[in-house]
Structure formats: C-alpha cells, structure tokens
Amino acid sequence: MSLRARVENLRYVGSGHPVIGDINLTLGSSSFTASSSTGNSAGIGGGSGMAEADGDGWNGSAGLSRSGSRSSSSTQTAINGVERLNIKDGQHYQFVGDLVLDAEIKAAGLAEPEKVELDNGAILMTMPERDALKLYGQKKLDLPLSKVTDATERLLDGNLSLDRSTAVMMLRRYQAEKVGATSELALSHTDERLMAKLRETAALDKPASTPAKFDQVAADAETVAARRTEVTTHQHYDTTMGAAVVDEHEFEDSEGNETDPHREVLAAIGERVPDALQDPAVTAALRSELADLRYRGHMDELLDPAGFTMDYPFAAQPLNASGTPAVATARNLRVRARLVYEGPPTIDADPDAPAMAKAAPEQLPDGQEPDEKKPTENAFNIIQGYDYIEEGRSNTTTVGYSGNLGGDLTDAGTGSLGLNTELTTSTTGTSVSQNTAMSRALWEDTTRVKRKARLIIDVDELPAEGDATKGIVQRAADRLRNQEKDKQPPHRREATGTLTLLVPTADINPPPAPDIARDHRPVTLPNTYLLRGIELLQDGERIDVQKALEDKDLKDQDVLVKSACAGLADRKFLTAAGVELHKPSIRKQLSAASRRAAFERSDGAGSPWTPPLPVPGHGSRAVSMRIRAEVSGLRLLHDPDKRFQQGKIAREQDQTQTATESTEVLPTSRTIGGKEANSDIKVGMSTGDQVTAKDSDTAGNRDETSVAESGNEVIVEVLVDFHVDVRRMKFDRHNQPKVDQEKSIPKAATGIATLSMFRHEFQEIQARQEAGLPPFEGWDPARLAAATKKSQEVRVTGHELTTDDQGREVRQPYRPMVEALAQARKEGVVVALTMHRENGDEETYRAMPNGTMTGRTNGAEDGFARAFATLHPQLALLSEGKVNLRDLYAQGNHNGRFSGTVVRALEDKGIPASTLTDLDHSRPGRQTTGTQAGDGARQPMARAATAKTGSGLAVQ
C-alpha cells in the first residue's frame, strides 16, 4: 500500500511567535545476543488390571514426573549517531488548507496498482514569516493585504530582516496589489518609499535627472538580487557537515526533472538490478534510509569521499514455466551514494557592493556598544552527538511436577475416568545497564549558504564470493565461477542540485589556516567540546574527492574499514568468509558516528567493545573490536570572538527485575468417557482449571549529570590516530565469554578532527603541553615504558651544518630534532637521532611515539631533550640562528615552562608578537574573559540564560 498526501488551497488565519524545529536524528545500532538452555526430566509410573474371558475387566494407572530447565541469555547493544536541529524563531504565519490523500494498493502478481478513493481532510499548519513572504513574492501563496502591509512597514523601518531576493519580490507584488487600498498605513507606502527601499536593498544608484519608474527600479533590483557573493568556509566543510544543518534542497535528474536522493537510488537500481525492487524488504529499507528528509541524517557519510554504502541481500523469483513452483535465489545488492560540492559556497550579497566596515570597539566613545542590529527572524543550529551502550542479562529456572491417575472399566460397555494435575514454578531474573553520553552545541548567529552539488549513485550486484558458511572447495568454486563471468563495471547515475545550509556566521570567510609545523605533542581534550567532523587521510594527505570519484569500483574505499577488514580476515579471528558475511555490520561499527564515539572517549581506554560478530562455522566463537583514538597535532584554525553554547550529558541507568510464576496443585484436570457395547457411539467430557500466580518486582536507578556553558568559541583541528583492538572470544554453556585470541591493528587510519571549544580551554591545553604534564590524569609511567619496548626503533642522523639547494651552508641546530619528533609521532616508532654539532660534539636523542624525548650529551643524560619536546615545533624553528636553546635551558628559572622562556627570548630578538600568537598559551590572539556556566544540572541550553563568571586557566 502506498499513501501520499498533499496540501492545497492554503488560507491565512493568523500569526504568532512559536519556536519550531526540523529535528533530524539518525541512529545506527548493532547488537549481539548469546543464549543457552539445558533441561532434564524424570518420572515413575505403574498400573494394574484384570480381564475376564468375556472381555469384561478393569485397569488402573498412576504416575509422577519431574522436569527442570535452565536458560540464560546476554545481549550487548551499541547505538550512536548525530542529531541536527534547525530551529526557527521569530514571527510565524498560520494557515488552514485542504489535505488531499491518494492511496494505491498492489497485490502480489498484479502488474498495475489499484487506486483507492479516500476522503479529503483539513490541516492547520504554521510557517516562518520569511518562507511565507518568499512564496507570496513568487506568487505561489496568497496573503491578506493587511498582513503584507504590516510586513512592509516593518521592513521599511528596519524591524524585519529578509534576504534581498525575497524583499524585492514581495515589494514588487505588494505595489501592484495595494492599488485601491484605503488603509492609512498602505497609503503611506508610496512608490517613492518603496523604490527607496529597493535601491537600499540592491545598492542601486538614484538617477540624477530622469524620474524613475517603479517597474524599472524593481526589475533592476531583481537582477542585482539574483547575483550572489562567493565566500570561503573551513576546509572540513567540503567533506563533512561541520556545524551546519541543511535548510533547503533542490535536485534535478539528467533530464531536468525534479527529483530527490531516494528516487535517484530507486531509478539507478531499476536500471541495473531491477529484480531487487521486487523484494519489499529492499524497498522498505531504502525508504527508511533516504526518503523525504531522511537522507540528511547520512550527510556526513554522503560527503565522505568513501561515500554512503548500503548492502542488501534480496530474493528474486525466477521466471518458471506455468504451473511449476518458483524457487527464490539469494542475491546481493550494493549501492553507494556520494554528494560532492561543485564550485564555491555563496551567500545573499552583491559581489560588487563595497564591504561595510564596522567600527571596532576601541574606536567608539566610552561606554558605547557597536550598533549591530540583530535580525528579527533567525534560524539557529543545535548539534548533538549520541553514544549509547546497553548490556542485558536474563536467567530463567523452571521446575515442574506432574501427576496423573486414571482407570478403565469394561462391563457391557466401556467407561474411563482420569485426573491430572501439575505444579510448576518458573523464576526469571533480568538486569539491564545502559550508559549514555551526549555532547551538544548551539550557534545562535547563522547565515544561509548555498552549495551546488552532484549526487552520484553507483549500483551493482555483487557475487557471493564464498561468504556463506560452506566448505573450502565450494567457496573456491564460487570464486572461480564468479571470475569467469563477463563482469560489467558498476552502473552510475548522476543528478545535480543545490543545498541551502545554515552555517554559523563566524565560519564565513575565516582566515587562512596557519602554515606552521604540525605539533607533535599529545593533546588532553577538555571535558566539553563539540566534534564537528573527522576527515580520514590517505598517505598523510587529505583525500582528493574528484580523484576518488573516478573509481567506480564498489569495493570499500574507507581507510579504517579496509585496515580493520584486513586484520579481521586472519584465520585466528573472523576469517575471510566472516569478513564478507559481516561487511555491512563492520562498516556500521566503524562508521562516522562510531568514530565520533571513539574520539570522544579518547582517554587512553578507547571506545567500548563492539557487539561481537559470530565466526562462521564456529557457533560458540565471536569477534569483537574496540577503537582507540590518539590525539596530537593541535592547531588553531580560527578565533572568531563569538560566543556559543555547549554542554555534555552523562547518564547511567540500571534496572533489575525478578519474576516468579507458579501453578497450584488444585483444582485438577478431569476426563470421563464411555462407549456403548453394541454401537460405535462414544461419549467423553474433559474439564480443567489451572490457577497461576505471578509475582514480579522491578527496581532501578538513574544517575545523570549535565552541564551547559556559554563562552567564546575557537575552532581547532587535531590529528587523530585510530588503533583497532581485536579479540576472539569463546562462549561457554553459561554464556560467559573467554578471550582466546587478541591483537591490535596500530594506526589503522589517521585523520584530521575539527573541534569547537572554549577559548580558555584551548589555552589550558597549551599550558598543559608546555608544562610537560602527562596526557591523562593518573597516567602510569610503567605503562608508557611497556609500550615503548614494543615499538620499533629507527636510527637517523642529523647535522647542525647542512647545505641548501643553492649549495650555501645553513645552520639548522633544531630541525633534525623537530623532524625526529614528527616521525616518531607519525609512524609510531622510536626514532634514535644522532646529532653532530658544529664543534664536533655528538648528541643522542630518542624521540618517543607519545611526543616525548630523552637525550644524552657526551654520554650524560640531561633534561634539555625533555624540555625541548614541550615546545611547539614552530618555536624551535624560529629559534634557529637567533636563540641558543641549550644555553637558555641551562640558565634555569623556567618555572616549569620552558616555552614561556623561549617566547620571551624570541621577543627580545625582535620576533614580532603576531608571529608568536597562539604558539604559547601566554600569547593568545585574544585575551580570555572567563566563561559563563549554568547554575546547575537543570540549566537549559537556552538562547538567553542566567549566567555567572567562571574560572580561567587551570594550569599556570
């Protein structure tokens, strides 16, 4: 059955100031259940009877039995995802419209669906004023003249903010429709006032002599308003959603028809594997993933160069001869969808108009604030990350006793009588523990940004390359047979479109990313921050999206998925057949949302273990993974001097339940019957009553801690190395797992993570790095030593005096040390550096994978190398030829922070302050003014909240 609805004849009925939101929450889940059961029974019975020669007689029997069973199960569930909320406030218009319903029903085997007549209805809806006035200007919606007159008055006096195109279209239609109006307000809206507003909106010059006509001014304004200004955004917006939400979308297929991602995927499947659309499970799954606005929940995967991949097994009915039964054959469908931006982002502004300079606060008189009129209609963004882990266990014990007593009597007929009863007791104990972590952020000031995009769909039917649980010979035959097939490349279908995104205004036209050395020092993330997105790297570089599109192969392109699958294919773990069987689950467990959860748990322990994946052919064995994120390479991208709100929620919920169900001995079940001697007439009757008593008890507790803060935002990026731990478990008869194999896949993937955090917390990270503090509280040095012993050692040589490309002698005393620290971090090895100084001395250093360094000079160990590793590498490079860092360290008086001493020495050598900005926490681009925090756990993340001043740096 297909049901569609459309709205017609919208009629304005009123206005108000509600707050409405488009909430898109897409969650991915994976679960694993292990269960076992045992049972036993025993019984005793006996009987006696007598039979005479004429057939008369009697017999009787009695019996007693006992049965018992025990069953248990355990379930692990992981759920994660990202929620994006597009919230609209300001004035809204309310409408009543006709709701028209269309329905079609298609029975199995029918070629065409049948239409079903349904009664129409009515609908009451609300619409933001901006959208209603836009439709009014496009002549797609009628509004009362009095309402448009009110909107025009507010537009003229500056109390209504609209984009240029909407304002011009509205004024043009309003000028034509107000002819003959008698209201005083409408009469005050003369053509001269309307033309003046059009000129102001479109930045048109007023003619010097010839009087202008309204139609000509409106036409010129529409032409200018159609032109948009190209802007720049942070680089992570090209392959992730960042802090944006989708506000509107328009897609066209190759023939210029209106379409959407769901229809394009269905069309692509119909062109390559039409049989897949005959399976209702496939069409239902595609609808749940992509229909209407649902595709927006997968925007991060769609923008990722690896794309959003969907695998669906489907059953196709072969074309059998009439009268022969059809046998379904299992086949595999794979669909990959990618969204690629074309051209630069644009905003609603005239590219030729001069930029309006805003007076800096220091240029204003004392006490006067900048004149920055806030828009009266606004849309703001809320981003929330979800991470749920649930573990449940259940045990049931059942014991039952039953007894029976019966007899038969034959005397010129037959009669029987029986009694039965049972006593059964069943006890069930259940426990469920759920851990929830949520992070959220809110941006009040947003700008609508348009991006042109290509929607690329690749579809193919994949052969079953031995992924079923079969013998080795049969799997090899499958692969050989598939290789012999005339394989065609995947089918590709494309569409074009335009996305309108709501982007934080501070992200428009940011300064260029600083071209400085990547920091090797480990990063301790603050308690609250928002992860905007993670871009995986290939060979240490950002992936070329256009080059990735050239590859039509539907094999996984995700670096993390490929590395994990290579490690899992080991025969000691999931095996190659198991990897093919569980590929969709592996992809889900390593998705963008899962990486977010692992990153936010980068506390050294890593993310929770994923729900296990059963090993094919081994019913009691399963494999589980864990992602660990190691963070380094802190770099400030932008300090926009804008406030935003962010928060974090930690929730632990436990529940236990016991239930006992039992039956009573009395009353019993009774049977009685008989048969007449000279006929076949039989008569029988059974009666029975069973009394069951059930008693249950449930108890639980929920502990929740939440924090909401407001402060100045900075946007930073960090390098993140993902390590994958793998373990194989064997489950015993009580569902208790025992690990029998385990290994790690180091640096399975490396990426760049972009974060929003408070400015004072960014400076706190810097202070912690400069003080050489361990990355985590309670860090055990023995753990570091054990990890170092396992690391491979690489030996390199450095020289203080080198020659450049022109053959000139160059003195670089610190670059080899910086490069050794960078190599140790990037490759996860211990770099043993032998440094040859200009005076002939030889120094040895060991750069560790965790960003620390030890060193010896003339055979003696000193603390210079440890202090050197706490410097930002750019400071070390700036010191070459200007500051002797070893002599500076030997002078002492660093107060635990060698970085501050180096910064002061560089300033004394004439290095400008702008060059040293944000390389040391004592030289920030802007001074921290403190943070505003809510007054308790129930403080809402509202747009206006009572606040109090908090503390600044925690490390001095």
Beta strands, then each sheet from edge to edge (+ up, - down):
strand 1: 2-16
strand 2: 20-51
strand 3: 57-88
strand 4: 92-105
strand 5: 114-116
strand 6: 121-128
strand 7: 229-230
strand 8: 245-252
strand 9: 258-259
strand 10: 308-316
strand 11: 329-347
strand 12: 379-410
strand 13: 413-443
strand 14: 446-462
strand 15: 491-504
strand 16: 530-538
strand 17: 541-542
strand 18: 613-615
strand 19: 618-638
strand 20: 643-663
strand 21: 669-676
strand 22: 682-688
strand 23: 692-731
strand 24: 737-758
strand 25: 793-799
strand 26: 801-803
strand 27: 809-811
strand 28: 830-836
strand 29: 842-847
strand 30: 853-857
strand 31: 860-862
strand 32: 932-933
strand 33: 948-949
sheet 1: 1+ 4- 5+
sheet 2: 1+ 4- 6+
sheet 3: 2+ 3- 12+ 13- 20+ 23- 19+ 18-
sheet 4: 2+ 3- 12+ 13- 21+ 22-
sheet 5: 2+ 3- 12+ 13- 20+ 23- 24+ 16- 17+
sheet 6: 2+ 3- 12+ 13- 20+ 23- 32+ 33-
sheet 7: 7+ 11- 10+
sheet 8: 7+ 11- 14+ 15- 8+ 9-
sheet 9: 25+ 28+ 29- 30+ 31-
sheet 10: 26+ 27-
end
